[in-house]
Amino acid sequence: MTAPRFDNSYARLGSGFFSRTAPTPVPQPELIALNRDLALRLGLDADWLSGPDGVAMLAGNALPDGAEPIAQAYAGHQFGGLSPQLGDGRAVLLGEVVAPDGARFDVQLKGSGPTPFSRRGDGRAWLGPVLREYLVSEFMAAMGVPTTRALAAVTTGEPVWRETALPGAVLTRVASSHVRVGTFEFFAIRGDTDRLRALTEHVIARHYPDAGDALGMLRGVVARQAETVAQWMALGFIHGVMNTDNMAVSGETIDYGPCAFMDAYHPETVFSSIDRGGRYAWAEQPRVAVWNLAQLASCLIPLMGEQESAIRDATEVVHGFPGLYQAAWLRRFGDKLGIADATEGDRPLIERLLDLMAAQQADFTRVFHGLAADTAAAEFSDPAPFRDWQADWRARKPDLDLAARTNPVRIPRNHRIQQAIDAGLTGDFALFHRLALAWTAPFDTRAEWEDLAAAPAPGEEVRLTFCGT
């Protein structure tokens, strides 16, 4: 068995980008889950990781060779208001591993103790958010959505105090990097052009090697975010807290706090307990993405030469988001209907179905999955309007195999996640492991998972989700 060796290119950016912070040891770490497939992708020895030394590393009790643990600095607009200093308040970046194919990945411990950015918090995570992020991020990966990944989850053997005492846990998160829009804001609002330039060069080298300059990088970020948000929308996924510190410039989905997937469809659906105004509702996510990208563009203006032309060029790039997003949306929803060559002429057909679903509160996932199986009509209290729509859809000669390959049988339902958390609080992780297995095979129609495709029964609905802090 072989211990991993780490590097940390971000730490080489120097002072001001982070605070050197070691994880705080925990008394009795125990492994809940290890993602062996991801370990293989990273070139890590899963047997070593699941042994005593590996679990000690995953809990923050031991550092691997080459690790330079740091808490990254960043700012962020939270619900539109600027917080000039946020940073990793309950996470430590151990460093990076280089996969067998040469790709570089961050390995971060979430819930590893206080850092200089904790703002009087304890820096810990309780079990619930750890289980939620593990389950949801691995489903997203299985669906091909750009996302951070979960390598492992461990319990700590000590309580975390929120409203009451709860079991503590640590999530090992893997990302292509943890640089956020808020990371750029941190230096831009301080007028620190030198560090802003160094950060831009770092991101270009790591994520956009063909970009050439800051404008090219911005163009790349805009394009990736357009694709990612379109994928969210096609899954009925609501991020819940699209602050600029929660938007990764890599294009990966990051920070699964009050996230949720819709059961009954409505475009104004909100689950986050802190989103009282609906800023981050399902239908608002593309508009929020543009707003966030405009903040990134503003940060990069000092690196783009003469100010007037820089503003013009950056504005043009950001204004390109809606076109890129709409093209991606049409392609994604066209595939959901089995229309591989969807054109603007198909958009009314897609929107008619969504309107019918909203009017009758039909289940988002079950309707789309039911198209190929011819079970979608059963999701409507009054199926007659759907039958009229279905006739027009069939006239389009859809590819039912494409629809079946695109629409998952099951998604991470809120009530199932809550059931797994409730069981985990008693030390029972059987449901968690069942869900993890089923949700990483989202198109598999095994009989033993049939119940997981069901919508919540009356009284089972979970209508509020909460931040992991």
RODO-2510 file (C-alpha; in nm, 4 decimals, decimal comma):
residues 469
     n   res          X          Y          Z
     1     m     0,0000     0,0000     0,0000
     2     t     0,1270     0,3441    -0,0980
     3     a     0,0692     0,6800     0,0678
     4     p    -0,0069     0,9703    -0,1683
     5     r     0,2351     1,2510    -0,2381
     6     f     0,1047     1,6045    -0,2684
     7     d     0,2097     1,9292    -0,4322
     8     n     0,0594     2,2783    -0,3911
     9     s     0,1022     2,5130    -0,6854
    10     y    -0,1445     2,7597    -0,5328
    11     a     0,0767     2,7995    -0,2276
    12     r     0,3570     2,9082    -0,4585
    13     l     0,1597     3,2201    -0,5479
    14     g     0,2907     3,3563    -0,2189
    15     s     0,1632     3,5682     0,0641
    16     g    -0,1771     3,7308     0,0489
    17     f    -0,3486     3,4442    -0,1306
    18     f    -0,3971     3,2258     0,1749
    19     s    -0,3151     3,1607     0,5362
    20     r    -0,1028     2,8598     0,6260
    21     t    -0,3358     2,6583     0,8466
    22     a    -0,3119     2,2969     0,9573
    23     p    -0,6239     2,0883     1,0145
    24     t    -0,7237     2,0474     1,3785
    25     p    -0,6983     1,6807     1,4845
    26     v    -1,0103     1,4941     1,5933
    27     p    -1,0330     1,2314     1,8705
    28     q    -1,1743     0,9256     1,6962
    29     p    -1,2048     0,9338     1,3164
    30     e    -1,4014     0,6574     1,1490
    31     l    -1,4547     0,6099     0,7773
    32     i    -1,8119     0,6377     0,6526
    33     a    -1,7374     0,6094     0,2818
    34     l    -1,4426     0,6063     0,0432
    35     n    -1,4961     0,6764    -0,3251
    36     r    -1,2771     0,4063    -0,4759
    37     d    -1,3562     0,4998    -0,8361
    38     l    -1,2444     0,8560    -0,7740
    39     a    -0,9349     0,7355    -0,5905
    40     l    -0,8442     0,5324    -0,9011
    41     r    -0,8981     0,8397    -1,1220
    42     l    -0,6602     1,0350    -0,8999
    43     g    -0,4018     0,7582    -0,8953
    44     l    -0,4416     0,7095    -0,5194
    45     d    -0,4196     0,3788    -0,3358
    46     a    -0,7726     0,3111    -0,2087
    47     d    -0,6536     0,0352     0,0231
    48     w    -0,4113     0,2742     0,1909
    49     l    -0,6775     0,5448     0,2147
    50     s    -0,9193     0,3076     0,3875
    51     g    -0,6555     0,1934     0,6375
    52     p    -0,5631     0,3648     0,9654
    53     d    -0,3049     0,6003     0,8141
    54     g    -0,5367     0,6974     0,5294
    55     v    -0,8306     0,7662     0,7582
    56     a    -0,6034     0,9768     0,9784
    57     m    -0,5185     1,1875     0,6713
    58     l    -0,8831     1,2140     0,5626
    59     a    -0,9761     1,3373     0,9114
    60     g    -0,6930     1,5906     0,9298
    61     n    -0,4981     1,4041     1,1964
    62     a    -0,1973     1,3427     0,9705
    63     l    -0,0498     1,5224     0,6728
    64     p     0,0641     1,3414     0,3585
    65     d     0,4090     1,3955     0,2112
    66     g     0,4293     1,7191     0,0151
    67     a     0,1181     1,8726     0,1696
    68     e     0,1194     2,2454     0,2431
    69     p    -0,2153     2,2983     0,4175
    70     i    -0,3666     2,6402     0,3541
    71     a    -0,6946     2,8260     0,3906
    72     q    -0,7614     3,0269     0,0772
    73     a    -0,8587     3,3938     0,0881
    74     y    -1,1531     3,5261    -0,1099
    75     a    -1,4303     3,7834    -0,0961
    76     g    -1,7800     3,7554    -0,2395
    77     h    -2,1127     3,9115    -0,3181
    78     q    -2,3640     3,7329    -0,0972
    79     f    -2,7222     3,7908    -0,2084
    80     g    -2,5918     4,0947    -0,3958
    81     g    -2,4069     4,2530    -0,1034
    82     l    -2,0269     4,2610    -0,1024
    83     s    -1,8409     4,0893     0,1812
    84     p    -1,4797     4,2043     0,1362
    85     q    -1,3287     3,9137     0,3296
    86     l    -1,4665     3,5630     0,3494
    87     g    -1,2160     3,2846     0,2829
    88     d    -1,2048     2,9203     0,3851
    89     g    -1,3572     2,9347     0,7307
    90     r    -1,4025     2,5615     0,7781
    91     a    -1,1866     2,4044     0,5091
    92     v    -0,8183     2,3421     0,4528
    93     l    -0,6594     2,2732     0,1159
    94     l    -0,4054     1,9976     0,1724
    95     g    -0,2602     2,0503    -0,1725
    96     e    -0,2837     1,8865    -0,5107
    97     v    -0,2402     1,5406    -0,6523
    98     v    -0,1368     1,4785    -1,0092
    99     a    -0,3420     1,2026    -1,1703
   100     p    -0,1875     0,9380    -1,3975
   101     d    -0,2924     1,1392    -1,7046
   102     g    -0,1191     1,4513    -1,5713
   103     a    -0,4361     1,6326    -1,4606
   104     r    -0,3980     1,8263    -1,1369
   105     f    -0,6644     1,8107    -0,8640
   106     d    -0,7096     1,9966    -0,5359
   107     v    -0,7752     1,7869    -0,2266
   108     q    -0,9515     1,9800     0,0467
   109     l    -1,0809     1,8837     0,3905
   110     k    -1,4166     2,0436     0,4776
   111     g    -1,4977     2,0637     0,8461
   112     s    -1,1327     2,0386     0,9483
   113     g    -1,1335     2,3072     1,2169
   114     p    -1,0956     2,6835     1,2551
   115     t    -0,8864     2,9023     1,0263
   116     p    -0,8065     3,2752     1,0323
   117     f    -1,1168     3,3175     0,8118
   118     s    -1,3597     3,1414     1,0475
   119     r    -1,5131     3,4648     1,1772
   120     r    -1,5682     3,3251     1,5280
   121     g    -1,6981     2,9946     1,3895
   122     d    -1,5731     2,6555     1,5041
   123     g    -1,4563     2,5508     1,1567
   124     r    -1,6298     2,2183     1,1906
   125     a    -1,9021     2,0451     0,9906
   126     w    -2,1792     1,8326     1,1275
   127     l    -2,2742     1,5056     0,9672
   128     g    -2,5766     1,6241     0,7652
   129     p    -2,4053     1,8591     0,5184
   130     v    -2,1238     1,6085     0,4674
   131     l    -2,3638     1,3322     0,3679
   132     r    -2,5641     1,5697     0,1474
   133     e    -2,2627     1,6950    -0,0440
   134     y    -2,1235     1,3462    -0,0907
   135     l    -2,4505     1,2164    -0,2339
   136     v    -2,5410     1,5130    -0,4529
   137     s    -2,1964     1,5858    -0,5952
   138     e    -2,1436     1,2212    -0,6912
   139     f    -2,4844     1,2086    -0,8625
   140     m    -2,3895     1,5221    -1,0555
   141     a    -2,0635     1,3598    -1,1610
   142     a    -2,2516     1,0506    -1,2758
   143     m    -2,4740     1,2761    -1,4886
   144     g    -2,1715     1,4395    -1,6504
   145     v    -2,2216     1,7777    -1,4818
   146     p    -1,8957     1,9628    -1,4105
   147     t    -1,8626     1,9394    -1,0352
   148     t    -1,6417     1,9060    -0,7345
   149     r    -1,6245     1,5453    -0,6164
   150     a    -1,6377     1,3646    -0,2836
   151     l    -1,3416     1,1367    -0,2141
   152     a    -1,4352     1,0395     0,1400
   153     a    -1,6483     1,1108     0,4445
   154     v    -1,5416     1,0403     0,8010
   155     t    -1,6950     1,0928     1,1420
   156     t    -1,4770     1,2674     1,3988
   157     g    -1,5867     1,1174     1,7296
   158     e    -1,6716     1,4579     1,8750
   159     p    -1,9894     1,6670     1,8761
   160     v    -2,0468     1,9864     1,6818
   161     w    -2,2707     2,2403     1,8488
   162     r    -2,5366     2,4126     1,6404
   163     e    -2,8837     2,4449     1,7942
   164     t    -2,7914     2,1224     1,9708
   165     a    -2,5039     1,8748     1,9785
   166     l    -2,4623     1,6891     1,6488
   167     p    -2,2049     1,4338     1,5287
   168     g    -1,9028     1,5937     1,3649
   169     a    -1,7760     1,4863     1,0232
   170     v    -1,5171     1,5782     0,7598
   171     l    -1,5655     1,5632     0,3827
   172     t    -1,2669     1,5228     0,1518
   173     r    -1,3518     1,7332    -0,1506
   174     v    -1,1737     1,7093    -0,4841
   175     a    -1,1813     1,9860    -0,7449
   176     s    -0,9881     2,0882    -1,0511
   177     s    -0,9263     2,3969    -0,8370
   178     h    -1,1013     2,6037    -0,5714
   179     v    -1,0521     2,9457    -0,7326
   180     r    -1,3778     3,1389    -0,7307
   181     v    -1,5099     3,4630    -0,8741
   182     g    -1,4792     3,5856    -0,5168
   183     t    -1,1058     3,5087    -0,5233
   184     f    -1,0655     3,7695    -0,7971
   185     e    -1,2876     4,0114    -0,6079
   186     f    -1,0658     3,9808    -0,3009
   187     f    -0,7726     4,1388    -0,4840
   188     a    -0,9690     4,3702    -0,7139
   189     i    -1,1457     4,5548    -0,4309
   190     r    -0,8065     4,6086    -0,2662
   191     g    -0,6559     4,7469    -0,5857
   192     d    -0,3915     4,4723    -0,5731
   193     t    -0,3201     4,4486    -0,9448
   194     d    -0,0005     4,2483    -0,9036
   195     r    -0,1727     3,9635    -0,7195
   196     l    -0,4722     3,9908    -0,9492
   197     r    -0,2402     3,9381    -1,2451
   198     a    -0,0652     3,6465    -1,0752
   199     l    -0,4017     3,4840    -1,0011
   200     t    -0,5138     3,5302    -1,3612
   201     e    -0,1945     3,3752    -1,4935
   202     h    -0,2398     3,0827    -1,2527
   203     v    -0,5975     3,0205    -1,3692
   204     i    -0,5026     3,0481    -1,7359
   205     a    -0,2216     2,7956    -1,6936
   206     r    -0,4408     2,5546    -1,4996
   207     h    -0,7766     2,5821    -1,6763
   208     y    -0,7542     2,7876    -1,9952
   209     p    -0,4095     2,7297    -2,1502
   210     d    -0,5270     2,8585    -2,4879
   211     a    -0,6787     3,1783    -2,3470
   212     g    -0,3683     3,3918    -2,3852
   213     d    -0,4822     3,6808    -2,1668
   214     a    -0,7422     3,7958    -1,9156
   215     l    -1,0069     3,8592    -2,1808
   216     g    -0,9548     3,5117    -2,3228
   217     m    -0,9871     3,3654    -1,9747
   218     l    -1,3113     3,5565    -1,9187
   219     r    -1,4438     3,4224    -2,2483
   220     g    -1,3621     3,0691    -2,1342
   221     v    -1,5280     3,1108    -1,7947
   222     v    -1,8431     3,2511    -1,9551
   223     a    -1,8650     2,9595    -2,1981
   224     r    -1,8173     2,6964    -1,9290
   225     q    -2,0679     2,8527    -1,6932
   226     a    -2,3268     2,8666    -1,9720
   227     e    -2,2936     2,4910    -2,0213
   228     t    -2,2938     2,4113    -1,6503
   229     v    -2,6024     2,6167    -1,5674
   230     a    -2,7885     2,4664    -1,8645
   231     q    -2,7126     2,1222    -1,7220
   232     w    -2,8457     2,2302    -1,3820
   233     m    -3,1671     2,3476    -1,5416
   234     a    -3,2131     2,0249    -1,7361
   235     l    -3,1941     1,8266    -1,4111
   236     g    -3,4263     2,0527    -1,2126
   237     f    -3,1318     2,1386    -0,9880
   238     i    -3,1355     2,4499    -0,7713
   239     h    -2,7978     2,5529    -0,6330
   240     g    -2,9587     2,7611    -0,3621
   241     v    -2,6749     3,0032    -0,2877
   242     m    -2,5189     3,1351    -0,6097
   243     n    -2,3036     3,3960    -0,4401
   244     t    -1,9876     3,4961    -0,6257
   245     d    -1,7791     3,3084    -0,3694
   246     n    -1,9727     2,9956    -0,4722
   247     m    -1,8962     3,0195    -0,8450
   248     a    -1,5784     2,8375    -0,9461
   249     v    -1,3932     2,9819    -1,2437
   250     s    -1,3229     2,6274    -1,3618
   251     g    -1,6929     2,5901    -1,4463
   252     e    -1,7436     2,3212    -1,1826
   253     t    -2,0451     2,3201    -0,9535
   254     i    -1,9141     2,4022    -0,6078
   255     d    -2,0532     2,4376    -0,2550
   256     y    -2,3540     2,2102    -0,2143
   257     g    -2,5157     2,3867     0,0790
   258     p    -2,8925     2,4478     0,0551
   259     c    -2,9092     2,2808    -0,2863
   260     a    -3,2049     2,0689    -0,3979
   261     f    -3,3700     1,9016    -0,6942
   262     m    -3,7294     1,9853    -0,7744
   263     d    -4,0028     1,7294    -0,7213
   264     a    -4,3127     1,9072    -0,8562
   265     y    -4,2064     2,1504    -1,1270
   266     h    -4,2443     2,5241    -1,0991
   267     p    -3,9943     2,7789    -1,2349
   268     e    -4,0056     2,9888    -0,9172
   269     t    -3,9137     2,6980    -0,6906
   270     v    -3,6856     2,7858    -0,3983
   271     f    -3,5702     2,5525    -0,1222
   272     s    -3,2999     2,7497     0,0567
   273     s    -3,4100     2,8710     0,3982
   274     i    -3,2051     3,1886     0,3586
   275     d    -3,3307     3,2806     0,0085
   276     r    -3,6436     3,4553     0,1234
   277     g    -3,6715     3,6765    -0,1855
   278     g    -3,6250     3,4014    -0,4428
   279     r    -3,3020     3,5505    -0,5805
   280     y    -3,1664     3,2029    -0,6544
   281     a    -3,4874     3,0306    -0,7683
   282     w    -3,4600     2,7708    -1,0461
   283     a    -3,5588     3,0132    -1,3238
   284     e    -3,3333     3,2899    -1,1906
   285     q    -3,0092     3,0906    -1,2090
   286     p    -2,9093     3,1974    -1,5644
   287     r    -2,9629     3,5647    -1,4785
   288     v    -2,7638     3,5321    -1,1578
   289     a    -2,4827     3,3669    -1,3517
   290     v    -2,4642     3,6724    -1,5799
   291     w    -2,4555     3,9006    -1,2754
   292     n    -2,1731     3,6982    -1,1199
   293     l    -1,9774     3,6936    -1,4442
   294     a    -2,0133     4,0714    -1,4687
   295     q    -1,8422     4,0970    -1,1296
   296     l    -1,5564     3,8822    -1,2599
   297     a    -1,5306     4,0991    -1,5704
   298     s    -1,5098     4,4121    -1,3556
   299     c    -1,2211     4,2589    -1,1627
   300     l    -1,0269     4,1886    -1,4808
   301     i    -1,0585     4,5357    -1,6378
   302     p    -0,7242     4,6599    -1,4927
   303     l    -0,5464     4,3732    -1,6713
   304     m    -0,6951     4,4451    -2,0136
   305     g    -0,5167     4,7598    -2,1211
   306     e    -0,6828     5,0917    -2,1975
   307     q    -0,9884     5,1188    -1,9750
   308     e    -1,2548     5,2252    -2,2239
   309     s    -1,1751     4,9509    -2,4719
   310     a    -1,1322     4,6990    -2,1889
   311     i    -1,4802     4,7753    -2,0569
   312     r    -1,6234     4,7463    -2,4042
   313     d    -1,4541     4,4120    -2,4729
   314     a    -1,5389     4,2623    -2,1337
   315     t    -1,9010     4,3748    -2,1609
   316     e    -1,9299     4,2126    -2,5021
   317     v    -1,8012     3,8835    -2,3624
   318     v    -2,0418     3,8840    -2,0678
   319     h    -2,3300     3,9815    -2,2954
   320     g    -2,2489     3,6700    -2,4951
   321     f    -2,3623     3,4491    -2,2059
   322     p    -2,7367     3,4479    -2,2866
   323     g    -2,6777     3,3267    -2,6420
   324     l    -2,4399     3,0540    -2,5263
   325     y    -2,6739     2,9530    -2,2475
   326     q    -2,9842     2,9445    -2,4670
   327     a    -2,8047     2,7262    -2,7215
   328     a    -2,6963     2,4892    -2,4446
   329     w    -3,0464     2,4928    -2,2905
   330     l    -3,2071     2,4075    -2,6237
   331     r    -2,9612     2,1257    -2,6825
   332     r    -3,0106     1,9809    -2,3316
   333     f    -3,3887     1,9999    -2,3344
   334     g    -3,4012     1,8835    -2,6943
   335     d    -3,2126     1,5706    -2,5869
   336     k    -3,4588     1,5241    -2,3005
   337     l    -3,7371     1,5132    -2,5581
   338     g    -3,5350     1,2844    -2,7847
   339     i    -3,4758     1,5582    -3,0407
   340     a    -3,1056     1,5462    -3,1202
   341     d    -3,1158     1,8278    -3,3732
   342     a    -3,3378     2,0663    -3,1777
   343     t    -3,3809     2,4078    -3,3396
   344     e    -3,5489     2,7295    -3,2326
   345     g    -3,8618     2,5876    -3,3896
   346     d    -3,8657     2,3223    -3,1163
   347     r    -3,8451     2,5707    -2,8306
   348     p    -4,2254     2,6280    -2,8140
   349     l    -4,2773     2,2511    -2,7876
   350     i    -4,0398     2,2333    -2,4904
   351     e    -4,1886     2,5395    -2,3234
   352     r    -4,5450     2,4104    -2,3690
   353     l    -4,4539     2,0956    -2,1786
   354     l    -4,2934     2,2962    -1,8983
   355     d    -4,6026     2,5184    -1,8771
   356     l    -4,8279     2,2123    -1,8500
   357     m    -4,6054     2,0698    -1,5782
   358     a    -4,6116     2,3953    -1,3817
   359     a    -4,9891     2,4298    -1,4114
   360     q    -5,0497     2,0801    -1,2747
   361     q    -4,7445     2,0521    -1,0460
   362     a    -4,6229     1,7453    -1,2317
   363     d    -4,3008     1,5830    -1,1168
   364     f    -4,0059     1,7159    -1,3175
   365     t    -3,7974     1,3989    -1,3285
   366     r    -4,0802     1,1498    -1,3684
   367     v    -4,2419     1,3374    -1,6562
   368     f    -3,9230     1,3526    -1,8621
   369     h    -3,8226     0,9956    -1,7807
   370     g    -4,1759     0,8853    -1,8620
   371     l    -4,1635     1,0179    -2,2175
   372     a    -3,9650     0,7224    -2,3483
   373     a    -4,1490     0,4735    -2,1246
   374     d    -4,4908     0,6187    -2,2165
   375     t    -4,5775     0,6724    -1,8509
   376     a    -4,5582     1,0529    -1,8412
   377     a    -4,9353     1,1063    -1,8670
   378     a    -4,9821     0,9456    -1,5265
   379     e    -4,7921     1,2371    -1,3696
   380     f    -5,0694     1,4837    -1,4617
   381     s    -5,3899     1,5215    -1,2626
   382     d    -5,5641     1,6057    -1,5914
   383     p    -5,3795     1,4186    -1,8668
   384     a    -5,5869     1,5539    -2,1568
   385     p    -5,3699     1,8629    -2,2247
   386     f    -5,0604     1,6476    -2,2028
   387     r    -5,2076     1,4031    -2,4543
   388     d    -5,2581     1,6924    -2,6974
   389     w    -4,8963     1,7962    -2,6455
   390     q    -4,7810     1,4358    -2,6809
   391     a    -4,9412     1,4103    -3,0246
   392     d    -4,7406     1,7114    -3,1444
   393     w    -4,4255     1,5699    -2,9869
   394     r    -4,4696     1,2351    -3,1589
   395     a    -4,5158     1,4156    -3,4885
   396     r    -4,1597     1,5382    -3,4412
   397     k    -4,0495     1,1700    -3,4535
   398     p    -3,8399     1,1749    -3,1361
   399     d    -3,5565     0,9317    -3,0738
   400     l    -3,6836     0,7457    -2,7668
   401     d    -3,3439     0,5885    -2,7055
   402     l    -3,1915     0,9375    -2,6803
   403     a    -3,4641     1,0429    -2,4355
   404     a    -3,4024     0,7315    -2,2250
   405     r    -3,0260     0,7955    -2,2235
   406     t    -3,0744     1,1580    -2,1202
   407     n    -3,3393     1,1481    -1,8477
   408     p    -3,2365     0,9774    -1,5218
   409     v    -3,4623     0,7223    -1,3579
   410     r    -3,3936     0,8755    -1,0173
   411     i    -3,2441     1,1872    -0,8641
   412     p    -3,1328     1,2777    -0,5103
   413     r    -3,4742     1,3521    -0,3649
   414     n    -3,4713     1,5849    -0,0662
   415     h    -3,6747     1,3513     0,1520
   416     r    -3,4406     1,0605     0,0808
   417     i    -3,1368     1,2684     0,1710
   418     q    -3,3070     1,3692     0,4944
   419     q    -3,3879     1,0066     0,5721
   420     a    -3,0224     0,9136     0,5211
   421     i    -2,9113     1,1991     0,7474
   422     d    -3,1614     1,1030     1,0179
   423     a    -3,0395     0,7430     1,0080
   424     g    -2,6772     0,8577     1,0090
   425     l    -2,7372     1,0528     1,3280
   426     t    -2,8028     0,7180     1,4961
   427     g    -2,4894     0,5639     1,3444
   428     d    -2,6788     0,3755     1,0734
   429     f    -2,5314     0,4459     0,7269
   430     a    -2,7023     0,1634     0,5358
   431     l    -2,9445     0,3996     0,3589
   432     f    -2,6644     0,6431     0,2783
   433     h    -2,4688     0,3645     0,1064
   434     r    -2,7789     0,2440    -0,0772
   435     l    -2,8486     0,5938    -0,2069
   436     a    -2,4856     0,6499    -0,3029
   437     l    -2,4887     0,3336    -0,5106
   438     a    -2,8266     0,4009    -0,6742
   439     w    -2,7650     0,7673    -0,7492
   440     t    -2,4311     0,7012    -0,9173
   441     a    -2,6147     0,4649    -1,1540
   442     p    -2,8956     0,7082    -1,2434
   443     f    -3,0132     0,5241    -1,5574
   444     d    -3,0111     0,1739    -1,4096
   445     t    -3,3614     0,0269    -1,3744
   446     r    -3,2883    -0,2352    -1,1078
   447     a    -3,6011    -0,3583    -0,9335
   448     e    -3,4496    -0,3144    -0,5883
   449     w    -3,4212     0,0602    -0,6541
   450     e    -3,7728     0,1097    -0,7886
   451     d    -3,8871     0,2861    -0,4727
   452     l    -3,6149     0,5495    -0,5144
   453     a    -3,7720     0,6678    -0,8399
   454     a    -4,0945     0,7631    -0,6631
   455     a    -4,1881     1,1196    -0,5810
   456     p    -4,2332     1,1945    -0,2109
   457     a    -4,5654     1,0846    -0,0679
   458     p    -4,7856     1,3443     0,1028
   459     g    -4,6164     1,4396     0,4251
   460     e    -4,2718     1,3305     0,3033
   461     e    -4,1872     1,6493     0,1165
   462     v    -3,8848     1,8453     0,2366
   463     r    -3,9469     2,2052     0,1392
   464     l    -3,6559     2,3768     0,3124
   465     t    -3,2835     2,3161     0,2866
   466     f    -3,0132     2,4786     0,4946
   467     c    -2,6556     2,5977     0,4622
   468     g    -2,3930     2,3571     0,5876
   469     t    -2,2551     2,5974     0,8452
***
